[in-house]
């Protein structure tokens, strides 16, 4: 089940067996190590990877469908570890944002499809419960999750506002009901509670009772509070995640380093938001990714706000998050992409993906030859979920005829001249 502990992939079968009617052959894809290969998919997994042309006609397994990936780089699919499905696509609303269930469901579904088109085949959505929304927004997002089955994996984090004091009793009851309804992660924003430590204790106790992961919002501006959280979270399974931790980088370097060491020792993961926080326009800093990675903290990257009031131009694009990690924060392209793919999947408790036989067929093909170029110009994309193509985005750039394009023999994508 999503957000559970990852399981190793089973070994590939050595017996050819009958042809799988749902099998798919990806032809001529380029891998990050420079090889050009064919990749055969079946039963939701990668069945075989061979040199280009080796898995086509005359091979022991026939494929019903083929996709030509010549000119594409084939990658493990990214995942989105930090989305806000209930507020997504609400920036252009006239007047107050509607939280009517049908409106939330429509926005959540459209947002998930946008993120799927970018390549994310799994998403974790933070949904507020209590206050005005009650459980209506969560009900709507869970309905969106059901309608997306087979296209993408959408899991939900229940986020109550207050969990301590007299007002907290209602929040605790709401959180318990949210878990029973199907919220698979418990979280919230302890910084907004009158007793942040008590809030964390309540969430961790609820998570331990139900065997749920924990995903908490925090600006990470209080090192003493983070130290207490790390002490409480240590050993909790299936895990604790903090995000976006934008103020951690503003602490004195020695304090930030000590805090990072404490989070690493407790096994707490951090999801950074390279394009800025999701709580308002005044929260644009990102977590100190290199410091956290050096301390041994698992760091993933998310997109955060998708065209809501806190970021009206948010794209919800994992490759943009990776681009920003590389261009703004100095990570090599390979490490930047890992933050939105392998590390993001690990934070979500999903199995590892490699372009190798036996691994889940969760893949993204992007037009380009190398990862750096893909992060720079990620226009055309083909998304594979559970072994089948679920989304395509095509972009064609054309230029009118000129000496610059004809005499130098520069590559062109268009079929003819621009009128």
C-alpha positions in Angstrom: 0.0 0.0 0.0 1.2 3.6 -0.6 3.2 5.2 2.2 4.3 1.8 3.6 7.8 0.5 4.0 9.5 -0.2 0.6 9.8 -3.8 -0.4 12.6 -5.2 -2.6 11.6 -6.1 -6.2 11.2 -9.8 -6.9 13.8 -11.4 -9.2 13.0 -11.4 -12.9 11.5 -14.7 -14.2 14.0 -16.8 -16.1 11.1 -18.6 -18.0 9.9 -16.9 -21.2 6.3 -18.1 -20.8 3.4 -16.9 -22.9 3.2 -13.4 -24.2 1.6 -10.9 -21.9 -1.2 -9.1 -23.7 -0.5 -5.9 -21.7 3.2 -5.9 -22.4 4.9 -2.8 -23.8 8.2 -2.4 -25.5 10.1 0.9 -25.2 12.4 1.1 -28.2 15.7 2.9 -28.6 15.7 4.8 -25.3 18.9 6.4 -24.0 19.9 5.8 -20.4 21.9 8.2 -18.2 25.0 5.9 -18.5 24.9 6.6 -22.3 23.6 3.2 -23.5 20.7 3.0 -26.0 18.4 0.2 -25.1 15.0 -1.5 -25.5 13.0 -2.0 -22.4 10.2 -4.5 -22.1 7.4 -4.0 -19.6 4.9 -6.4 -18.3 2.7 -7.0 -15.2 3.6 -3.5 -13.9 7.3 -4.2 -13.9 10.4 -4.0 -16.1 10.8 -7.5 -17.6 14.0 -7.0 -19.5 16.5 -4.4 -20.7 18.6 -5.1 -23.7 20.6 -3.4 -26.4 18.6 -1.6 -29.0 16.8 -4.0 -31.3 17.4 -7.1 -29.2 13.9 -7.3 -27.7 12.0 -6.7 -30.9 11.1 -9.2 -33.6 12.5 -12.7 -33.0 12.8 -12.3 -29.3 11.3 -14.9 -26.9 8.5 -12.5 -25.8 6.2 -10.7 -28.1 4.9 -7.3 -27.1 1.5 -6.0 -28.2 2.5 -2.4 -28.2 5.6 -0.4 -28.9 6.7 3.1 -28.2 9.6 4.6 -30.1 11.8 6.5 -27.6 14.5 7.5 -30.1 15.8 10.9 -28.9 14.5 10.5 -25.4 16.3 10.0 -22.1 14.6 7.3 -20.0 14.5 7.9 -16.2 12.8 6.5 -13.1 9.6 8.5 -12.7 9.7 11.3 -10.2 7.2 11.6 -7.3 5.6 14.6 -5.6 6.1 14.4 -1.9 4.5 17.8 -1.0 1.3 18.9 -2.7 -1.7 20.8 -1.4 -4.6 19.3 -3.3 -7.4 21.1 -1.5 -6.1 24.6 -2.4 -4.5 23.9 -5.8 -5.6 25.9 -8.8 -7.6 28.4 -6.6 -5.5 31.5 -7.2 -7.9 32.8 -9.9 -11.1 32.3 -7.9 -13.3 35.3 -7.7 -14.0 35.9 -4.1 -13.3 33.4 -1.3 -12.0 30.0 -2.3 -14.8 27.4 -2.3 -14.4 24.3 -0.2 -17.5 22.7 -1.4 -16.7 19.0 -1.9 -17.3 19.0 -5.7 -15.1 22.1 -6.2 -12.3 20.6 -4.1 -12.6 17.3 -5.9 -12.4 19.0 -9.3 -9.3 21.0 -8.3 -7.6 18.1 -6.7 -8.2 15.9 -9.7 -7.0 18.5 -12.2 -3.9 19.2 -10.1 -3.0 15.6 -9.9 -3.4 15.2 -13.7 -1.2 18.2 -14.2 1.5 16.7 -12.0 1.1 13.4 -13.7 1.7 15.1 -17.1 4.9 16.5 -15.6 6.0 12.9 -14.7 5.0 12.4 -11.1 3.3 9.0 -10.9 2.9 9.2 -7.1 1.9 12.2 -5.0 1.4 13.0 -1.3 -1.3 15.7 -0.7 -1.6 17.7 2.5 -5.2 18.4 3.3 -6.6 20.5 6.1 -9.1 19.0 8.4 -11.3 20.8 11.1 -12.1 24.5 11.2 -14.4 25.5 8.3 -13.5 22.5 6.1 -14.3 19.8 8.6 -13.7 16.6 6.9 -15.3 17.7 3.6 -12.1 18.6 1.8 -10.5 15.3 2.8 -13.6 13.4 1.6 -13.3 15.2 -1.8 -9.5 14.5 -2.1 -10.1 10.8 -1.3 -12.7 10.7 -4.0 -10.3 12.2 -6.4 -7.8 9.5 -5.4 -10.3 6.8 -6.3 -11.0 8.4 -9.6 -7.3 8.5 -10.4 -6.7 4.8 -9.7 -4.6 3.3 -12.5 -3.3 6.7 -13.6 -1.4 7.8 -10.5 -1.0 7.1 -6.7 -2.4 9.9 -4.6 -2.1 9.6 -0.8 -3.3 12.1 1.8 -1.9 13.8 4.9 -4.5 14.9 7.4 -3.6 18.4 8.8 -5.5 19.6 11.9 -4.8 23.1 13.0 -4.8 22.7 16.8 -4.3 19.6 18.9 -3.7 20.9 22.4 -5.8 22.5 25.1 -9.6 22.7 25.1 -9.7 23.4 21.3 -7.4 20.5 20.7 -9.9 17.9 21.7 -11.9 18.6 18.6 -8.8 18.5 16.5 -7.8 15.1 17.9 -11.2 13.7 17.3 -11.1 15.0 13.7 -7.7 13.6 13.1 -8.8 10.2 14.4 -11.8 10.2 12.1 -9.6 11.3 9.2 -7.4 8.2 9.6 -10.4 6.0 9.8 -11.7 7.6 6.5 -8.5 6.8 4.6 -5.9 9.4 5.3 -2.7 7.4 5.3 -0.4 10.0 6.9 -0.9 12.2 9.9 0.6 15.7 10.0 -0.1 19.3 10.4 1.7 22.5 11.4 2.8 22.4 15.1 4.2 26.0 14.8 0.6 27.3 14.8 -0.4 25.5 18.0 -0.1 27.2 21.3 1.9 24.2 22.5 4.0 23.0 19.5 5.7 20.2 21.5 2.3 19.0 22.7 1.1 19.0 19.1 4.0 16.9 18.0 3.5 14.5 20.9 -0.2 14.1 19.9 0.6 13.4 16.2 3.4 10.9 17.1 1.1 9.1 19.5 -1.7 8.9 16.8 0.8 7.7 14.2 2.2 5.0 16.6 -1.4 3.8 17.4 -2.4 3.5 13.7 1.0 2.6 12.2 1.0 5.7 10.0 3.9 7.9 8.7 4.1 11.4 10.0 4.6 14.5 7.8 4.8 17.9 9.6 5.0 21.4 8.3 7.6 23.6 10.1 9.7 26.6 9.3 12.4 25.0 11.5 13.4 28.3 13.1 13.6 27.0 16.6 16.6 24.6 17.1 15.5 23.6 20.6 12.0 22.6 19.3 13.6 20.6 16.5 15.9 18.8 19.0 12.9 17.7 21.1 11.1 16.6 17.9 14.1 14.5 16.8 14.3 12.9 20.3 10.6 12.0 20.2 10.7 10.8 16.6 13.7 8.6 16.8 12.7 5.0 16.1 9.2 5.7 15.0 8.3 3.6 12.0 7.3 4.0 9.2 9.0 7.3 9.5 8.8 11.1 10.1 9.2 13.8 7.5 9.5 17.5 8.0 9.0 20.2 5.4 9.8 22.8 4.2 12.3 23.8 6.9 13.1 27.1 5.1 14.4 28.9 8.2 16.9 26.2 9.1 19.4 27.9 6.7 19.0 31.2 8.5 20.3 29.8 11.8 24.0 30.2 12.8 26.0 27.6 10.9 27.1 25.7 14.0 23.5 25.5 15.3 22.1 24.4 11.9 24.8 21.7 11.6 24.1 20.4 15.0 20.3 20.3 14.2 21.0 18.5 11.0 23.0 15.9 12.9 20.2 15.4 15.3 17.6 14.9 12.5 19.9 12.4 10.7 20.4 10.4 13.9 16.7 10.2 14.4 16.1 9.1 10.8 13.9 12.2 10.1 13.6 13.0 6.4 13.3 16.6 5.1 11.3 17.6 2.0 12.5 21.0 0.7 10.6 23.3 -1.6 13.2 24.9 -3.9 10.7 27.4 -5.3 9.8 28.6 -1.8 7.4 27.8 1.1 3.8 27.0 0.7 2.5 29.2 3.6 2.6 32.6 2.1 4.6 35.0 0.0 6.9 35.9 2.9 8.2 32.3 3.0 10.4 32.0 0.0 13.6 30.5 1.5 14.5 26.8 1.0 16.1 24.3 3.4 19.9 24.1 3.4 20.0 21.1 1.1 23.7 20.6 1.0 24.1 20.9 4.8 21.4 18.4 5.4 22.7 15.9 2.9 26.3 16.2 4.3 24.9 15.3 7.7 23.2 12.2 6.3 19.6 13.5 6.3 17.5 12.0 3.5 16.4 15.1 1.5 13.7 15.0 -1.1 12.3 18.0 -3.0 8.7 18.9 -3.6 6.8 21.5 -5.6 4.5 22.8 -2.9 1.8 25.3 -3.9 0.2 24.9 -7.3 -1.3 28.1 -8.4 -2.9 29.0 -5.1 -2.8 32.3 -3.1 0.7 31.5 -1.7 2.1 30.9 -5.2 -0.2 31.9 -8.0 2.4 30.7 -10.6 3.3 27.4 -9.0 3.9 24.7 -11.6 3.8 21.5 -9.6 6.6 20.2 -11.8 9.2 17.9 -10.1 11.7 18.7 -12.9 11.5 22.4 -12.1 12.3 21.5 -8.5 15.3 19.5 -9.6 16.3 22.4 -12.0 16.3 24.8 -9.1 18.3 22.5 -6.8 20.9 22.4 -9.6 20.9 26.0 -10.7 20.3 27.8 -7.4 21.6 25.5 -4.8 24.6 23.9 -6.6 23.6 20.3 -6.7 25.0 18.1 -9.5 22.1 17.2 -11.9 22.2 13.6 -10.8 21.8 14.5 -7.1 19.1 17.1 -8.0 17.1 14.5 -9.9 17.5 11.9 -7.1 15.8 14.4 -4.8 12.6 14.3 -6.9 12.8 10.6 -7.8 14.5 8.0 -5.6 14.6 10.1 -2.4 11.0 11.3 -3.0 9.8 7.8 -3.5 11.6 6.6 -0.4 10.0 9.4 1.7 6.6 8.2 0.4 7.4 4.6 1.4 7.4 3.4 -2.2 9.6 0.7 -3.8 12.8 1.8 -5.4 12.8 2.2 -9.2 15.7 1.6 -11.5 15.7 1.0 -15.3 16.6 -2.6 -14.7 14.7 -5.9 -14.9 12.6 -6.7 -11.9 11.9 -3.1 -10.8 8.5 -1.3 -10.9 7.7 0.1 -14.4 7.4 3.7 -13.1 9.2 5.7 -15.8 9.6 9.1 -17.4 11.0 9.6 -20.9 12.1 13.2 -21.7 13.4 14.4 -25.0 17.1 14.9 -24.6 20.4 13.2 -24.4 21.8 14.0 -21.0 20.3 14.8 -17.6 21.6 18.3 -17.5 19.9 19.1 -20.8 16.7 17.5 -19.7 16.5 19.6 -16.5 17.1 22.7 -18.6 14.6 22.0 -21.4 12.1 19.4 -20.3 9.5 19.9 -23.0 8.4 16.6 -24.5 7.6 13.9 -21.9 6.1 10.4 -21.9 5.0 9.0 -18.5 4.7 5.3 -17.7 2.7 4.1 -14.6 2.3 0.5 -13.7 3.8 -0.5 -17.1 1.6 1.5 -19.4 1.8 5.0 -20.9 -0.6 7.3 -18.9 0.4 10.8 -20.1 2.2 12.4 -23.1 3.3 16.0 -23.6 4.6 16.9 -27.0 6.4 20.2 -27.9 7.6 21.0 -31.5 9.7 24.0 -32.2 9.9 25.3 -35.7 11.9 28.0 -37.4 11.5 29.7 -40.8 14.1 28.8 -43.4 17.3 30.7 -43.1 21.1 30.3 -43.6 21.4 29.8 -39.8 19.4 26.6 -40.0 20.2 25.2 -43.4 23.9 25.9 -44.0 25.0 24.7 -40.6 22.9 21.6 -40.5 21.4 22.4 -37.1 18.8 19.9 -35.7 15.2 20.8 -36.4 12.0 19.3 -35.0 9.5 20.7 -37.4 8.2 19.0 -40.5 8.2 22.1 -42.7 8.8 25.8 -42.8 6.9 28.2 -40.5 4.3 30.0 -42.7 
